[in-house]
Amino acid sequence: MKLTLSVIKADIGGYVGHSESHPDVLAHAYGCMLKAKNDGLLVDFHVTKCGDDAQLVMTHTMGVDNKTIHELAWNTFVGCTEVAKKLKLYGAGQDLLADAFSCNVRGMGPGLAEMDITERGSEPVVIFMADKTSSGSWNLPLYKMFADPFNTIGLVIAENMHHGYAFEVHDVMHGKKITFNSPDEIYDMLVFIGAPSHYCVKAVYHRDTGDVAAVSSTQKLSLIAGRYVGKDDPVCIVRCQGIFPAVGEVLEPFTTPYLVEGWMRGSHVGPFMPVSIPDSTPTRFDGPPRVIACGFQLANGKLIGPRDMFADKSFDNARQKALDVADYMRAHGPFEPHRLPLEEMEYTTMPQVMNKLKDRFIPIGD
């Protein structure tokens, strides 16, 4: 079955502060999605949250970048924003950076990951959703899922995975893209994706069949708005099993809470903590950054699920390690490497402070 899987998210307003999504906001989103399904626009949908971000998971047959589907998501978020404003939620509608919908939500604020697929006999997918972090946070786990044999043993012993995957990498600063083949070009690729604030893995494809394996959201809100308006809080869709990594191989990278940018005021580095959906409520220093994993079986476009994949107790050690790392990083206060380096602070108050003090800087020899 030809199918489009679309995941579109937006920060509609925090309850309380930036910590949670209000049930009334999610209920409004559910109502909009239900009407769209009854009207025949959607095959199926699921509404959930990660922290203060409302998440719309939709299946349909209209293809990626479809104006009707994107406008549906935009109007849903606009309606949710009105609910958030009535409740005086914090930062109501902060991800809606345009005054009106144009042709799609790209460049308008909401995060987006979509893929067109031909549904297999069994089609398991895991949808990762993050809060208090930025696009590029999927670089390391996507590399480990699809290029690291120490993580994914299928790369070694599964004949249908042995030839590797192609990584589409976006230069988000200059609007360019490049494709690297693994394992052939791993070393070249790591030069770039090891700098996730500049280069983001947009998609991964099976090299033999060309089938899409994973898609992530890569837009950066600060580049769109020209100022800091909140973190990107990206999403990522990963297909599993068969010619793709097994579910356990897809989840395995998150057993290490690696460091990502984001956290308080989007200006700090902290551990990416895998949590259950109910625990995606970042409050400590507005963090630490959270990631959830919703597992679905697709069946003729129906979303069977979700299973809360990180609710598994085997991730308890990762969560404890994340808390320990959080203690260590917080001890640095306003000093790097907890605070982002200066080149990553250009959308905070740093430019204004530098401009105010520029005339007080004199040559060292004077």
Secondary structure, DSSP 8 states (H G I E B T S, - for coil): -EEEEEEEEEE--BSSTTS---HHHHHHHHHHHHHHHHTTS-SEEEEEEETTEEEEEEEESS-TT-HHHHHHHHHHHHHHHHHHHHTT-BTTTTT--SSS--S-STTSS-EEEEEEEE--SSEEEEEEEEESB-TTTTHHHHHHHHH-TTT-THHHH-TTTTT-EEEEEEETTTTEEEEEETTTTHHHHHHHHT-TTTEEEEEEEETTT--EEEEE----HHHHHSS-------EEEEE-STTS--HHHHHGGGGS--EEEESGGG-EEEE-EE--GGG----BTTBS-EEEEEEEEEETTEEEEEEEGGGSGGGHHHHHHHHHHHHHHHTTTTSTTTB--GGG-TTTTHHHHHHHHGGG---TT-
